[in-house]
Amino acid sequence: GIDCFARVVIVHLGTDEIYDLRPLSELSHLEEIYINQYIHSQVDVASLGSLRRLRKLELTHWSGVDRKQLKAISEALPGVQIVAKDLPNFLSQTSGQ
């Protein structure tokens, strides 16, 4: 299972559509997540809030994330730098500021 990757610090997701991010919450050493694939609207991004070492989440326009979802992501991940590349009307920021 995913426990084989317990010491992973950076994850790039870009192969398939994303239906669930909860398994990533088991990677306690995770510091950075890069998402370059479509995230379905029902995905619980708040599950990443348990990642105490997470400092950066980068999304590209391929993620399909809209402004409403970005707001929810920022609220769920206080203190995490959210980088939204090529998304209209959204600047890179650290959430909670």
Secondary structure by P-SEA (a helix, b strand, c coil): cccccccccbbbbccccccccccccccccccbbbbccccccccccccccccccccbbbbcccccccaaaaaaaaaacccbbbbbccccccccccccc
